[in-house]
Amino acid sequence: PYVIVCNHQASLDLLGMVEFIPDRCVPIAKKELMYMGTVGWACWLTGIIFIDRHKREDAIDVISQTARTIRRENVR
């Protein structure tokens, strides 16, 4: 397992990042994107993991649970 950290500045950067992101990679996005209408719905359907950046403890819990799942199920 590995983690790719990308700090994109505009929504168009995502198009370039898609070329480099390997298969079976699930992005982590800020929770606010979930409430952006069609974009949020599409993100949710594709399995993006949402974290609440304003609640540090909750964000750490979500990322920790994801890491445990990756290790337990031996997922890349």
Secondary structure as UniProt FT lines:
FT   TURN            11..12
FT   HELIX           13..20
FT   TURN            23..24
FT   STRAND          28..30
FT   HELIX           31..35
FT   HELIX           38..45
FT   TURN            46..47
FT   STRAND          49..51
FT   TURN            53..54
FT   HELIX           56..73
//
